[in-house]
């Protein structure tokens, strides 16, 4: 897949992919609601590691581990 309708904005060592509206690449519609996009480019909590060829490789197990940790941390702290 070639992404031609998106911009990449960099600020220091951070960057993000921007679509026509905020959240488009994360599967949100123009009103900010979860859209019908079956495979968003990325979503909050995703973790990627860059390989030697420059590919960002999504780390499903690490993402799950981090989300589980955060939910348990919230439960334990009473939030």
C-alpha positions, 0 to 999 in steps of 0.5 A: 500500500502506498500512502500518498494522501498523508503528511508526516510532521516531525518535532525533534525526535518525534513524528506523526502521520496526519490525514485530512482530519485529526485522527483519520490515520487512527480510524476516526471519522471527521467528527472524531468517532470510531469510523468504519476503517478496519485497519487504522494505520496506528492507534493509541498504545501501539508500539513499533520497533524500527528494523535495520531496513527502516520498517516500523514493525508493530509489537503486538505482545509488547502493546498488550503487556503495556496496556495490561500493566496500565489497567492494573496500575489504575485499578491498584491506585484507585483511579 
